[in-house]
Amino acid sequence: MNEADRDLDHLALLMDRVERLRNVEAGNPSLKRIENVSLELLADRPEDKGWLRALPKSTVSDLINRRSKKLPDYVLLRSFVEVCHRIATRSGIPINSIEDLAIEFLVLWKAAKAEELERVSVAKHGRTPPGSGHAPTRRAPQVDVLEPAPGEMSSWKPAPTTLRVPLHWGRLGSLRLRLADEGDPKAAYELAVLLACEACGKGDSAKEQREAKHWQFQAGFWHGRAMGIIPAAGELQLHGRQLVKAAEVLAREYTAAGKPSASFFWKAVRQAELSLQGKRLAMSAAPDPEEHRKQAHAVLPVLNER
């Protein structure tokens, strides 16, 4: 585990991904359906019993509600991924291939496992495991849930379209997401604004447009969580001038409070503003429909004469 990885909570990142797989990508199936499909998978593929297992409702409930602070067993995790993929496929929900999902979850699980082993070694011996090359470090105090800490970028970066918030947000994303998941409507509203601005900041390539669509979807999800609770959410639009205004209000609020994280909101303002400017330039470059009609009528007599 490199120095940058040490500041990431890999178990939390893995469990966030588990939650997203079930709640979003698989269409939020019931615990009973997950149990039934797991039994069906075992019956269909008896040769795979070594790395597939039944998923009783109580086991799945413990997993998705994070009742255990320990890293889930890999066979349990892989079985859960297989079941969610089958449910999504049957429901007609677009989802990554099972091969891609298996690799993604294996990488996340291995990172969390390495983190767990290092934590156990430090607790027992006051040192990191042999060969890690790092001495134990103390984490910085979390004084601002939106304030990023130095060195929060991981050497391994999952695809943006598999994340719930951009990885480069660091603590901005992980702690804000945790608050929103716990039911904080203000955190949900702020996520909606920031994610919508992130979507606006993407370019025109096919890859960036896929990312933009993903962040726009995530913004819509959190916007819905804030509706009816945060007054500003009722007026929020996830694009255009209204989005710029919403980001500006939050940026000024955090600036007035002296929070370093205000810079993230100001960046969001710039992303939304640049998107507006780009659209205006495109509109100004486009031909005027009325002028185009006049030109067409002027050409018609010439064509008729021919």
N, C-alpha and C positions, 0 to 999 in steps of 0.2 A: 504494500500500500504506500503510494507516494505522499509527499507532504501535503499536496493540495487535497487529496482524498480524505485526509485525516479530519478535516473540518466538516465533512459531509456526514449526515446520518444516513448510512446506506440502508439500514433496516427500515427507516421511515420512508425512504424513496421506494423501496421494494413494496411496502404495504400500500403506499399511495397508488402504485401501479396495479396492485391486486384489486383495489377498490375501483379503479377506473375500468379495468377489464370487465368486471362484473356489472357495475352500474351503468356504464356508457356503451362499451363495445359489444357486450352480450345482451344488451337490452334490459338489464336489471331483472334477471329471472328469479323466481322464488327459491327458497332453500329446498323445498320439496322437489322442485324440478331439477335442481342441481344434483340432488341425491339420486333421483331416478335415472338421469342421464349417465351418472357415474357407474351405476349398476349395469346399465345397458352397454356401456363401453367395455366393461370387464367381460360381459357375456359375448360380445362381438369379437373381442381380441384376447382370448385366454392366454395366448403366448406372451402377452405384454404384462402379465401380472407382477413381474419383478419391479416395474416402475409405474404401474397404475394401481390405484386403490379406491375402495368405495369412499364416498364422501357423505357421511350422515349429516343431518341438518345441524346437530349440535356442534359438530366439528367445523363446518363451514361458517356457522355463526360466530364461533370463537375466532376463526381466521379473519373474517372481514370486519369484525368489531374490535380487533386487536386486543383481545382479552389477555393474551400472553405477551410478555415482553421479550420472549425468546424468538429466535429465528425459526420459522416453520420448517418442518422436514421437507427435503427436496421432493420426495415422492408425492407428498401431499400437494405441494405447490404445482408440480408438473401435472398431476391428475386434475387439479382445478383449472389449469390452462387448457388442457385437452377438452374438458367438459364445456367450458365457456366458449371455446372455438366451435364445437359441434352445435351448441345452442344458437350461436349467432348465425352460423351457416344455414341451419334449418329455418331460421326466422327471416332469412333474406337480408340480414344486416351485413354491410361490407366490413370485412375484418382482414387483418394481415394473415398471411399463410401460417399454418401451424409450425412450419420450420422456422420462420422468422420470429414468431412468438416464443418458441422454445429456446432459441439462442438468446433472445433479449432477456428472458426471465432467468436463464442460467447465469448470464453475466451479472445481473443484479444480485442474484442469490450468492454467487461466489464473492462479490465485493462485501456483502453483508456478513458472510461467514468469516472472511479475513478480519473484518472489523471486530467480530465477536471473539475470535481467538486472541486478537491483540488485547482486547479489554480484559479477558480472563487472565492473560499472562501478566498484565500490569497489576491486576488485583492480587495475584498470588506472589509475584516476585518483585513488583515495583519496577518492572522493565518491560520493554517490548520483546516479542519473540525473536530468537536468534535469526540473523539475516535480514531483519527488517530495516536496520540501518538508522533507526530513529529513536531518540530518547522520549519518554513520556512528556507530553505537553499539556498545559492547562488551557482550557477553552476560555475565550474572552467572555466577560459578562454580557448578557443579552439585555441591553438597556433600551433598545428601540427595535421593535419587532420588524420594522421595515428597513433597518440599517444593515447593509451587507458587511461582511467581515473579509479581510484580506485572505487570498488563497482559497476561495470557496469553489473554484472551478475544478472539476474532476478531469483526470487524464482520459477517462472513457466518457463519451457523451452519447447518450441514447438519441435516437432520432427525435426531433422536436414534436412530431406528430404522435409520439407515444407518451408525452409528458402532459401534466395538468397545468404547469406553469413553466416558462422558459428556464432552463437550467442556469443561464448566466445571471438570473436574478439573485442567486445565492440565498441568503437569509430572508431577503425580501419575499421570495416565493415560498420557501418552506414554512416559515412561521406565519405568514399571512394566510397561507392555505390551511394550516392547522387550525387557526382561529375560525376561519370560515367553515371548516368541516365540523367544528364544535358548535356551530350555530350562531356565530357572531355576524349579524346582518351588515354592520359597517365594513367588516373585512370582506364580506361577499360583494358589497357595492364597489369597494376599491379595486378588488380583483376584476370586476366587470369592466371598469374604466381602463385599468392598466392593460388588460388582455386585448380589449378592443383597439387601443392605441398601438399595441404590439402588432396586431393584424394590419393596421394601417401602414406601418413602417416597412412592410415587406415589398420586395420588388416585383417585376413582371414575369420572371422566369416561372416555368411550370412548378419547380420545386418550391419556390417561395410562395407561390399562390396556394399550393397545398397547405403550407404552414399557416398562411393567412386565414384560410378557411377553418383550419383546426382551432386557431386562437379565437376566431370569431364565434365558433361554436361554444368554446369554453366560456367566453364572455357572456354569451346568452344564458348559459346555465346559471352562472352566479348572479346575473341580473335578475333572473326569476327568483332566486333565493332572497334578494333584497327587496323585491316588490312588496308593497303593502306595509313595510316596516320602516324603511328609510325614505323620507319624503322625496329626496332628490332622485331616487330610482324611478319614480313615476314619470319624470320628465326626461330621463336619460335616453338618448339614442346612441347606438353603437357605431356611429359614423357621422361625418360632417361637422358643421360648426358647433352643434350642441355637445358633441363629444369633446371638442377642444375646450369649450367652456367648463364642462364638468371636470376635466383634468386640471385646468387652471385653478379652479376653486380648491381642489385638494392640494395642489402644489403650494398655494398661498397659505392654506391652513397649516401644513407641515413646516413651511418656512417661518411663519409667525411663532410656531411652537419651538423653533430652533432645532428641528430634527434633521440630521444629515440626509435622511432618506427623502427629503423634499426634492433632491436632485433627480430621483427616479421619476417623480411626477412631472418635473419640468421636462425631462427627456420625453415622457409620454405626450406632453403638450406639443413638443416639436415634431414628434412622429405624426400626430394627427394633423398638425398645420401643414407639414410638407405634403401629406396625402391630399389635402384640400387644394394646395397650390398646383400639384400635379394634375388634378382633375380640371382645374380652371385652365391650365395651359392646353390640355387636350381639347377642351371645349372651344378655346379661342382659335386653335389650329384647324378645327373641323369646319367644313363649308357651311355657310348659312343656308338652311333649307329654302327660304324664300328667294334668295339670290340664285340658288341652283335652279329653282323653278323658272325664274325669269330668263336665265340663260338658255334653258331647254326650249322655251317658247320662241326665243329669238332665233334659234337654230332651225326650228321646224320649217319655216317658209323656205329657207335655203335648201333643205333636204327635199321639200316638195317640188321645187323648181327643177331639181336634178331628175 
